[in-house]
Amino acid sequence: MYNKDMCTHLQAITEVKLSDDFVCEECIKQNERWVHLRTCQTCGVTLCCDDSPNRHMTKHFHSSQHPVIASAQPGERWLWCYPDEQFTEY
């Protein structure tokens, strides 16, 4: 997936982690709803996106500093790097 124009965080992804779990664990704990799901490419946790009321994946980034997420939505094949604000499809 290497592209010389991608940031080093995206370049480091050699295999995209996708979740078999199609729920936001944190929203379930809080009895909340989510819009879309994202999977952390460092630890594999799947949490809700920024369109969701609680923005759990962004909170996860701020607490863990895990830089790259993938969309966990069926049919979507993209990655986002938080620190470099860079997007790429795969």
N, C-alpha and C positions, 0 to 999 in steps of 0.2 A: 504494500500500500504506500510505499515511499514516494514522495513527491518533494522535490527540492524547495518548493515554495511553501510547504507546510511547516508549522512550528515544530520544535523538537519533541513536544509532548505527543503530537499526532504522529510524527515519524516513528515514535517508539512503539506504537500499537502494531503488533504483528498478527494478532488474532483478536477479532472483536468478540467480546463476551456478551452473550444474550441471555436473558432470563427465561426460565420456564414458569416463573411466578408472575402472573399478570395482575398484581395488586401492589399498592403502596403500603408497606408494613406500618409506617407511621400513621397514615390516614386511618387504617384499620384500628389501630390502638386508640385513636381519638374519635372514632365513629364519624369520620369526615369523608368527603368525596374528593376525587381527583379527576383531572381532565385527560392528561397523557402521562405515560411513564417513561423514565430514563434509567439506564443501567450504567453504574460506575464502572469504568474500565480498569480501575485499580483493585477494588475489593469485590465487585460483582453485585452490590446491593442495588435493588430496583426501587426507586422512589418517584414521587410525582414531580411534574414540570412546573415552570414558572407561571403557566396559565392557571394552575391549580391554586386554591386559596392559601395553602400552607407552604408552597414552594420548598418541599422537603429536600429535593436534590440539590438546590442551591445552598440550602442550610448545611447539607452534608459536605459540599465543597468547602464552605467557609470553616467548618469545624475540622475537617480531615486534610484539606489541601490536596485531595485527589483531583487531578486536573481535567481528565477527559471523561465525557459521558457519551453513550450511544442511545439513539432512540430505541425504545422497546416496543414501539407501535408496529403491528404487522404491516408489511409493505414499505416501511421507511428504512432506509439504509444510509444513515449519516452519523457523524461524530461531531462533538463540540468541545473545544478547549476553553475552559473558563479563564485562565490567566492571560491567554493570548487572544481571546475573543475571536477564535478562528473556527470555521465550519468546513467540513469536507464530506462528500458523499463517498461511499465505498461500494 
